[in-house]
Amino acid sequence: MSWKDKLGLVHVYTGNGKGKTTAALGLAVRMLGSGGKVIILQFMKAPDLYGEQKKIRECGAVIESFGLPKFVHGKPEPEDIEAARRALERAKEVALSGEWDLVILDEICVALGFEMLDVEEVEELIRNKAPHTELVLTGRYCPEELFELADYVTEMREVKHPYQRGILARRGIEF
C-alpha cells in the first residue's frame, strides 16, 4: 500500500483571521516535498498579483487564477460571477480527474459568501471528487453545510490585526 492510498480527505480553512491561504500553501509545499502532484485554483484572485503565485510554480505546483484585478465589495458584478463560475467548472474537472494528489480551491468560500456560486454545486464537487484526491477549501464565510462534508475544519479567528491601526495590506505578508 502506497502513502497516496491514504489520501482523500477534505479540509476547510475559514474564519476572519489571517492565514487560510498560507496554511493551504504550506500543505502544498509538504505534498510537493513528498512527491505528490498539486494544483491550486484561485477564486477571486487575479493572476500574477500575489507573491505566492510565481514561487509555488517554481516548487512544482500548478496554479490557475480566475479572479479579476479588483476586489469585490458588496454586490459582485456579472464578470466577477462569470469568473467564479469558470473557476468552479475547472475545479470540478480537476477534482474528478484523479490526476492530482492535492487540490486547493483557494477563496472558494468567499465566492460562496458573496453568493457567486451555489453551495449545492460545491457539495456535489466534494462528494464526487476522486477518492484519493485530498481537497482543501479556503476563505472566509464558509457555509456550515460544508463542515459536515469536511474531515478537517479549521477556523482562523482574528484576535488582533495591524489593519485595526490603519496599516494596510503589505506585499510579502498579506499578498
CORLIN-V578316 format. One record per helix or strand of 3 or more residues. SS is the DSSP state (A for helix, B for strand). FROM is the first residue (numbers start at 1). LEN is the number of residues. If there is no record, write none. Layout:
ss=SS from=FROM len=LEN
ss=SS from=FROM len=LEN
//
This chain:
ss=A from=3 len=4
ss=B from=10 len=5
ss=A from=20 len=14
ss=B from=38 len=5
ss=A from=51 len=8
ss=B from=62 len=4
ss=A from=78 len=20
ss=B from=102 len=5
ss=A from=108 len=6
ss=A from=119 len=10
ss=B from=134 len=5
ss=A from=144 len=6
ss=B from=152 len=4
ss=A from=162 len=4
//
